[in-house]
Amino acid sequence: MEKTNILVVDDDKEIAELVEIHLVSDGYRVFKANSAKEGLAILDKEEIQLIILDIMMPGTDGLSMCKTIRETSTIPIIMLSAKSADLDKIVGLGTGADDYVIKPFNPLELTARVKSQLRRYTTFNPGNQDDKSGKEIIINHLIINKEDHRVISYGKEAKLTPIEFDILYLLATNPGRVFSTDEIFERVWNEKMFEANNTVMVHIRRLREKIEMDARNAQIIKTVWGVGYKIER
């Protein structure tokens, strides 16, 4: 079986090596870079399935690198940061990251996050689809094809990350039902939300920017104030 390639980008060589040890022991092939420039060069040459990216790096930081990657790719990105404030998480997720891990971290937690993101990405990747039903969900101006994970909104294809697709699919397959942020997090990330954070809100905002005509006047994903989000037929 071909190994999954993971790119670790961190200017702290000790942390990069620690992450590599745990990932290799789980059967992954690891590429390491100590700067955004090195990381982008590796991405150009290798088939990478997931990126672990440090935010605070000299020169081009992780946020800028994430934005660059998101211009052409939906590959899962897990951010690493020594900052734990909600605002820092919002900034990291807002640039296109799929998950956020605080330093110092438990390597077992990080590898668990890696496995979760790779499962989602494997399902998202059309070449690995097991479900070939080809069924489409059509709600007003929105078309969602589960087989190839394509989304058409107002006649244009929306390039969604795996998490964005999962959130949209959850809401669209339960039209009219209101999901709280906690419910969305638990259903999409498959883990309990133990403390209040803005992870879901940030992903909803990004999703609206991609599928709505006017993200500030959302017509597809509706906010039910004080409760959560829904899509109506």
Secondary structure, DSSP 8 states (H G I E B T S, - for coil): ----EEEEE-S-HHHHHHHHHHHHHTT-EEEEESSHHHHHHHHHHS--SEEEEES--SSS-HHHHHHHHHTT----EEEEES---HHHHHHHHHTT-SEEEESS--HHHHHHHHHHHHHHHHHHSGGG-S-----EEEETTEEEETTTTEEEETTEEE---HHHHHHHHHHHTSTT--B-HHHHHHHHHSS---S--SHHHHHHHHHHHHH-SSGGG-SSEEEETTTEEEE--
